[in-house]
Amino acid sequence: MRRKPLVAVAVGVPLVIALAVPLARRTLRAETNAPSIAKLSGAAAAAAAVAPPPPSLAGLDLTKIETKDSGVTAPLPDKRTARLAVDPVLQRVAESVMSAHHLPEAAVVMMDVETGKVIAYASHVEKGPKRDLGVEATAPAASVFKIVTATSLVENVGATPDQRECYSGGEQRLTAHDLVPDPRRDRWCTTLAGAMGRSINTVFARLALANLKPAELEATARSLGFGSALPFDVPVQPSAIKFPDDQLGFARTAAGFWNTTLSPIHAAWLGAAIARGGEPVRPVLVNEIVDDGKVVWSAPSSLAQKRVMKADTARAITTMMDMTVSDGTSYRAFHDAKGRSFLPNVAVASKTGTLTDPSSQRFYTWFAGFAPSRPIALSEGAQKDGHEPPQPRRVSFGVIVANDPKWTIKANVLAREVLRAYFAAQHVPGVTSPHASGERGDQARDGGPPATSTTPATKQRRQRGS
């Protein structure tokens, strides 16, 4: 239901913003004392959680996950063992990529969209004690929060993926000057889907400021899990949200500049909710508890939760997120130097996030979403007895990498390798396992730019945000 038309910045806003320009001309990197992942211990994360795990899982230690060919397990008190839903192949791929690149901190969570079963759950801390990073929500949500802003725009003001917006500025920082529409400066134009795919900060900041009240955006964020801990098999630290009182601060938050945090398990939950048409599912990591060789507890699965968005909204957000890999911030990570996809015919609905913490100099990158977002087109040769084989089960994911100033890969490349392993195991034509195929040049290793691009928006990529 549309309450009001989607408009450009309101008449009175430019004057207010103009008065704020002198104060606002500093970068976002200097505006926060937000903690990095490394600043919160596992004990502190657990203490911040409000949703307790099932009593039978109390004491589950996910820093001691053991991966064998026969399955993946974690210890419980009293010599009991938790058999996890985790796929050993995916777990090993995630762990090996994180270790091979000596990532300071990183985490991979992947879950089956239909059942909620977590099929990859890996944390890596290069130096210091092991921690379960999957439930820590101290890293900035960064531009992943644009999913929340887009959802609020669609549901509150009827925004659509194909509506056209023009913009300028806001690539690495966002000032009050950037929020004032000016046809003389706004030479770049794109659809809202294109703005999501290329993570264009100015578009989201302007639209939020002109069309949303802070209370509306906060209500959307809370419905999407911010501010409360997700039910899970271990305590989950709530993803934080705080809106500054000033208009510039609100616009920056809506675009993904600080004031929000996110955990990998929450990111995967959010991807599943969108994939399921707005109806989330409870993540399930433990399949069974074994005591003295006998199964004494089995977990339920496919536990649907309260709807968080309309089905039409979920479809619109999916259309926007599809642009990230097909022609946005992750095109280069998912295509080799000749423009060949690492996941041919697999549409990946996703969102990147990039932000640097000035106090710790940690460079955070996110990759969150689900795949496939559309049915995979199979060749006639794939048919058996005139029938197509079943489509691969959809998976959602939340992947974070906390790098030092010098780095080798970001979260989208780490996620890509785990997705390759998953879809190769599902026998998707053209998809090869990262360990079995050999690598196609430097692109496979570091996600660097391809030598050529066949997409129409190549020239605009230098204007995209993070």
N, C-alpha and C positions, 0 to 999 in steps of 0.2 A: 504494500500500500504506500503510495507516494504522498508524503506530507507536504513537500515543497519542491520547487524546481531546482535542478542543479545549476548553479550560477557561477559566474566569475566572482572575484573578491568583492565583497559588499562595499557600498559607496563610502561608508564611514571608515573603513579599514585603512585605506592608503594614508590618511592623515595621521592616524594613530601610529601606524608603522613608521612613517617618515620621522616622527618625533623620536622613535626608538633607535634609528639607524646608528647614531654615534656610539651608543652603548653596545650595539649588537655586532659591530664589525670586529669580531674576534672569532677564532676558529672554535669548533666544538671540542677539539682536542684539549682545550685549556679550561673547559667548563665543568669538569667532573672529577670527583674523587671516588668513582664507582670501583668496587673491589674486583679483582681478577679472580679467575678460578682458583689460582694458587693461594689466595688469601683466605680461603674457607676450608677448614678441615672437614673430613667426613663426619666427625662427631657433631660439629657445628651445623652442618647441613641437616643432619638427622634431628637435631634439637629444634630446628626451624620448621620442621614438618608438622602438619596438623592432621593428616590422614593416616591412621595407624594401619599396618598390614594385618592380614588375618592372624589370629593368635597362634595358629599352628606354624606360621612362618617366622615367628619372633626369633631374632638372633641369626637370621640368614646372612651369611658373609659373602657378599658379591665381590670382594677384593681377592677371593681365593677360588675363582672359577677355574675348573680343570676341564680341558678339552681332550677327548679321546675319539677315536673312530667310532666307537660304540655309542657316544653321546657326550653331553656336556653336563657337568654337575657342580654344585657348590655345597659347602658344609653347613650343617645346622648343629645346635647344641646337642649334647647327649649322644654323640656319635651317629646322629641321623644324617642322611644325605638327601639333598634336593636334586631331583632330575629336572633339568631345565628344558624348555621348548626350543632352545637354541640349536641351530644347524651347525654341526662341527666345521663344515666346509666354509660357510660364510664367516664364522668366528675366526677361523685361521687366516682367511684372507684379510679381514679387518686388522687383526693383530699384526700380521706380517707387514702390511703396508705402513702402519703406524711405527713399527719398530725399525723398518728399513730406512725410513726418512728421519728417524730420531726426533719425532715431533715432541716438543716440550710437554704439551698436554693435548689429548684428543679423545674423543668418544664417538662410538657408532651405536645407534639403536635402530633396529629395523623390525617391523612387526607385520604380521598377516592382517590385512585390512578387515577381512570377514570375521575372523575368530578372535583377534586381539593378541594372538600368541606372538611373543617376542622371539624372533628367529636369529637375531644377532644382538649381542650385548657386550661390547668391548670397550674398556678404558685403558688409556696408556698415559703414564706419567714417567717421563724420561729420567728425572732426578727426584729423589725423595721417596717417601713411603707410598705404597699403592693406595688409591682412593677410588671409590665408585663415582665417576664423573657423570654417569647417566642420570643421576637424580639431583645433581648440584645445579642451582639456578643463580649463579653469581656472574656468569658471563652476560654481557649486554645482548639483548635480543636483536639489536641492530635492525637491518632492513627486513628481517623476517616479520617485524611488526607491521610492515606495509600490508600483510595479509589481513590483519585486524582492521586497519584503516579502510582497506578496500571493502571488507565485509560490511562495515558500518555505513560506508557510502552507498553500497548497493541496497542495503535493507532500509536505510533511513531516508534516502533522497533519490532512489531509483537510478543510480549510476549504472552504466553498461560498459562492457569491455571495448566496444567499438566507438565510444564517444571520443571526440578529438579534442586535444588540449595542446596549447602552445606554451613554451617556457624558455627560460634562460637561467644560467647560474645554478648554484646548489650542488655542484659535483662533489667537492670534498668538504665543504662547509655550507651553512645555510644562514644568510643574514636577512635582516628585515628588508633590505633593498631587493633581495631576490623574490620576496613574496608579493611585490607590487606588479601587477600585469602591465606590460608596456609593449605595444605592437612594434615599436622601433627596436626593442631588444629581443623580444620573443620570436626569434627567427627559426627555432626548432619546434616542430610539431609532431605529435604522435597520438596514438590511441591510448586509452587507459590500460589496455592489455600490453601495449608496447612500453608504457611507463613502468608497469610491473616487471616485465621481462628485463628491461634495461635498468631497473631500479632507479628511476629518475626522481630525485628527492623533491625538487621544486613542484612537480605536478601534485604529488600527494600532500605536501605541506599547504599549497594554495587551496586545493579542494577541501581539505579538512578545515582550514581556517574559515573559508567562506560558507561552508555548508553544514558543519557539525558543531554541536556544543560539546564542551569537555565531558559533560555528564553522559552524553550519548555514546561517545567513543569509549569512555570508561565502562559503560554498561556492556558494550560489545566485547571489550577485552575480558571482562569478568565472566561473561557467558562462554568465552573461549578458553577459560581455565586460568587466567591471570588472577593472582591474589588469593588462590586457594590451592592446596596440595592435591594432586591426582591420587585416586585410589590405586595402589600398586602393591607388589609383594614385599617391598621395603619402603620405609618412609621417604617421601619426596619433598624436597624443598619447594615451597610455592614460588612460581615465577612472579616477580615483583612488577608493580606498575605505579607510577606517580606522575601526575600532570602538574607542571608549574602553573602559577597563577597568571603569568603574562602570556599574551597572544603569541609572541615569538617562540617562547618555550613550548607552548602547546603545539604549534605548527611543527617544530623540530621533533617533538616526541612522536607525532603522527607519522613523520617521514622516517623514523627509525634512528634518531640521534639520541641515545641515552634515555634515562628515566624508566627503562623497562629491562627486565632480565628474563632468561629462558633456560630451561633444562632440556637436554636431549630427549628424555622420555616424553616431555610435554610437546616438543616439536613433532615427534613421531605420532603422538596422540592427535595432534591438530591435523596432520596430513591425513590420517585415517578418517577423521570426522568429515573432512571435505570430500574424500573419496566415497564415503558412504552417504553422500547427499545431505550432510548436516547432522547425522546421527552418530555420535562417537561410540567407541567400544572400549571396555576396560582392558588395559594391557595386562597380559598374563605371562609371567616369566617361568614360574615353576609348574611343571606338569604333575609331578608326583613327589611324595616324601617316602623315603625307604628307611626302614628301621630293622636292623638285623636281617637284611635280605628280603624283607616283606614290604609290599606297598601298603602304607597305613593311611595315606591321604591322596586324593586325586583332585585336581583343580577343575572347576567349571570353566568354560570358555564361551565365546560369542555373547558376552554380557553387554547388551546394548544399554547406553546411557541416555539421559535426557537430551532431546534435540537442541542443538546450539545455533542453527541457522536454517533458513528455508532451503528446500531442495533447489529452487531456481537460483538462489544465491550461491549455493555450492557449485552449480554448473558455471555460473559467471566467473567465480573465483578460479575454477579449474581452467577456464579459457585464458584467463590472465596469466596464470602460473605456467601454462604450456609454453609461453613465449620465452621463458628464462633459458631453456636449452635450445629451442628451435631457432631463436634469433636474439638472444639477450646475453646476460652476464656469464652464462655457462656454455655458450655455443662453443667456445674454444676448448673448454675442458672435455666436452663430449664429442669432439670431432678431431681427426688427426690433421696433419699439415696439408693433406690434399682434400680436406673437406669431407672425408668419409666418417660416418657416425660409428662410434663404438657400440651403440645400441640400435642397430638399424631396425626401423619399423616399430620401435618402442617409444611411445610418447611419454615424456617425463614432466609431470606438473610439479614445479619446484620453485623455491625462492632462495636466493643467496642473501647473505648478510656479511658486512665487512665493517669493522670499527677498531680503532687503536686506542688503548688505554694509555694516556700520557704518563701516568704515575708509575706503571709497571713496564711500559713499552711493550706490552703484549699486543699482538696483532691477531684479532679474533676473526675467524671466518665461519659462516654457517652454510649448510645446505639442508633444506627441509622440504618435504612434499610427499608425493606418492607416484607409483608407476605400476603398470601402464595406465595412463589416463584415458586412453581410447583403445578399443579392441585392436589387436595386432593383426595386420593383414598377412595371411598365410598363402603361400603359392599353391597352385593346383596340385603340385607334386606332394604337398604335405597331407593331402586328403587320403583317407583310407576307407575303402568301400563306399566312396561317394560322400563321406562325412568328414568335416574338418575336425582335427584334434581339439580338445578343450583348450580354452584360453588359459595362460598362466595366471595364477592367483595374484591379485594385486598386493603390493607391499607399500607401507609408508616408512619414512625414515627421518631421523633427526641426527645430523652429523655436525660436530664442532671440532675445530682445530684452533688451539691457542699457540701461535708462533712467536718466536723472537723476531727482532727487526730483520734478521737474515733468515730466509725460509726457502723451502723447496716445493711444497705442495700446499694447496688450500683444501678446504672441506669438500668442495665439489669434486675434486679428483679422487679423494679418499672414498667418497660416496659412489662415484662412478665405478671404481674397481669392485666394490662389494655388489653393486647392481649387475655388473658384468658376470660375476660369479653366480649370482642368483638366476639370471635369465639364461645363461649358458646351461645351467643344470636343468632348466625347464625346457631345453631343446628349442629355444627360439632361433629361427634361421638367421644366420649371419652373426650371431653373438658368440664370442669366444671367451673362454675363461682367461683371466689375467695371468694365470700361471702356465697355461697350456699353449698360448698362441704366439709367444714372442711379442715384442712390443713394436709398435709402428712409429719409430722415430722418437724424438725428444718429447713430442706431445704426450705420449703415453706415460712418460716419466714425471713431467712437471706441470703439465697443463698449460704450457706456454702458447703463444698465438700461432695459428696456422699460417703458412706462407701465403695462402690465398683464401678468399671467402666468397662463396656463391650467394650469400644472402643479401637482400636489397638494403638492409639497414647498416651495412658496414661503416659508412661514413658517419653515422650517428653514434656509433659505439663510443667515440671519444667524448660524447656529451652525456653518457649514462652516469648514474650514481652508483652507490654501493649496495 
